[in-house]
Amino acid sequence: MATAKDVPYHLIYWPGIPGRGEHIRLVLEEAGAAYSDTAFTEGGIGEVLAFIQGETPDDGINPPVFAPPILKHGELVISQTPNILQYLGGRLGLVPDPEKDRDGLYRVNSLALTALDGLSNEPHDCHHPIASGLYYEDQKPESKRRSEDYVKNRLPRFLTYFERVLRSRSSGEGPWLYGGNLTYADLVLFQCVDGLKFMFPKAMAKLEREGEHAKVFALHQAVAERPRIAAYLKSPRRQKYSNGIYRYYEELDIEP
């Protein structure tokens, strides 16, 4: 991996699935930051479990974390995807320069939060609408009903919102969401769209053909073509979608 002028970052997340950790990986990869990842380290799953089961030593500084993704950077240990993204975005140049745009960070964060809410959390609930502790097979009728509503109503609504953002003056020049420059919100939206293409291929293909969200799909393509991202997507570090947030079930592959 490329090196960064920084203490290496350490991502603690479940091996075997992209999951919510993928948003953080994309930021680190785009920035060329040096990082390690429990998805690819020996004993990685043990480190994840130690954190969430309260088996890590109390250092007197960092509060215990509830769940991954977790980021260690020097003495700092933080969790929650948007919190980590906001931290990394400021350090790795993926937010507006605060001297030129004092409130840009908060505008970018609101965009990232909206994408995570409607295009990540809600898709997860399509296959786990009753309880995250139950298997999909235990809630299939409810999943079908939830997915039908999501594909027909919620998914177009969120894509329409981001299309409106991309057509606004605040988007600036080029394919990006805010200020004419790539930010971590663009990487979040890329991952959401990419995951939804895997999870609901019929719906996403139809929405792309219809052309009403052309700028959203153009942003997805623009991110995929960035040199570091393109190299990452072809590398073994890019884990395949499986039983994470974005899952493919033929019976849920609904066309709106």
Secondary structure, 3 states (H helix, E strand, C coil): CCCCCCCCEEEECCCCCCCCHHHHHHHHHHHCCCEEEHHHCCCHHHHHHHHHCCCCCCCCCCCCCCCCCEEEECCEEEECHHHHHHHHHHHCCCCCCCCCCCCHHHHHHHHHHHHHHHHHHHHHHHHCCCCCCCCHHHCHHHHHHHHHHHHHHHHHHHHHHHHHHHHCHHHCCCCCCECCECCHHHHHHHHHHHHHHHHCHHHHHHHHHHCCCHHHHHHHHHHHCCHHHHHHHHCCCCCCCCCCCCCCCHHHCCCC
